[in-house]
Amino acid sequence: MAALDLPLAFAPAQNGISLTAVLSLEKETNAHIGPQGDWMGGYKPLMVRFHPFFLALSGSKAQVLIDEDSDWISPQRGNPLFDKEGNPTELLNKYIQGLKQSVANP
């Protein structure tokens, strides 16, 4: 799906080479991000779809992590991620389920 909307390239990676999307020809920019900060491309990469959440994989186990430095996380605004008992809210569970599906169906 990404190949239909994004130019792809091979880039050096830890294990040799990796297929990667070209999002800009200039450092620190992204041609698919509009002036309001919205994604303008057709195909939306997993890192964009689930931001500020991501998975850390270790063998057959995975942990959901949160980019606490993201502007998308605020202790004062928005919807809570955990209820009063410390359980994930429906919002967080949706992200978790999406991340699980992305691993099960890459």
C-alpha positions in Angstrom: 0.0 0.0 0.0 2.8 2.4 0.8 4.3 2.0 -2.7 1.2 3.4 -4.2 1.5 6.7 -2.4 5.1 7.2 -1.3 8.4 7.0 -3.0 10.4 4.1 -1.5 14.1 3.6 -1.1 16.6 1.2 0.5 18.6 2.6 3.4 21.3 1.3 5.6 20.0 -0.4 8.7 21.4 -2.4 11.7 20.8 -5.7 9.9 21.9 -4.6 6.5 19.4 -2.6 4.5 15.8 -1.6 5.1 13.0 -0.5 2.8 12.0 3.1 3.8 9.6 5.8 2.6 11.1 9.0 1.3 9.0 11.8 3.0 11.2 14.8 1.9 14.4 15.7 0.2 15.3 18.1 3.0 16.2 17.2 6.6 13.6 17.9 9.3 10.8 18.4 6.8 8.0 16.1 5.6 6.1 16.8 2.3 3.1 14.9 3.6 2.5 17.2 6.6 0.2 20.1 5.9 0.4 23.6 7.4 -2.0 22.6 10.2 0.1 19.6 11.1 -2.3 17.1 9.4 -1.2 14.1 7.3 -2.0 14.9 3.7 -0.8 11.7 2.0 -3.1 8.8 1.1 -1.2 6.0 2.8 -0.6 6.7 6.5 2.5 4.9 7.9 2.0 3.0 11.2 4.3 5.5 13.0 1.9 8.3 12.0 -1.3 6.3 12.6 -0.5 5.3 16.1 1.6 8.3 17.3 2.4 8.9 20.1 2.2 5.2 20.9 4.5 2.5 19.5 5.6 -1.1 20.2 8.8 -2.3 21.6 9.3 -5.9 20.5 11.4 -8.4 22.4 11.2 -11.9 21.0 7.5 -12.9 21.2 6.7 -10.2 23.7 5.7 -6.6 23.1 5.3 -3.5 25.2 3.2 -0.4 24.3 5.3 2.7 24.9 4.3 6.4 24.8 6.4 9.3 23.5 6.0 11.5 26.6 7.7 14.4 24.8 5.0 14.4 22.1 2.8 17.5 21.8 -0.1 15.0 21.5 0.2 14.1 25.2 -1.0 16.5 27.9 -1.9 16.0 31.5 -4.2 19.0 31.4 -6.2 18.5 28.2 -7.8 15.8 26.1 -9.1 12.4 27.1 -7.5 10.3 29.9 -5.6 7.2 29.0 -6.2 5.4 32.3 -9.3 5.3 34.5 -9.3 6.0 38.3 -8.3 2.4 39.0 -5.3 2.6 36.6 -6.8 0.5 33.9 -6.5 1.6 30.2 -9.5 3.6 28.9 -11.4 2.7 25.7 -9.2 5.2 23.9 -6.0 3.6 24.9 -7.4 0.1 24.3 -8.1 1.2 20.7 -4.5 2.2 20.2 -3.3 -1.1 21.8 -5.6 -3.2 19.6 -4.4 -1.3 16.5 -0.8 -1.9 17.4 -1.4 -5.6 18.1 -3.1 -5.9 14.7 -0.2 -4.2 13.0 2.2 -6.9 14.3 -0.2 -9.7 13.5 -0.8 -8.4 10.0 2.2 -6.5 8.8 
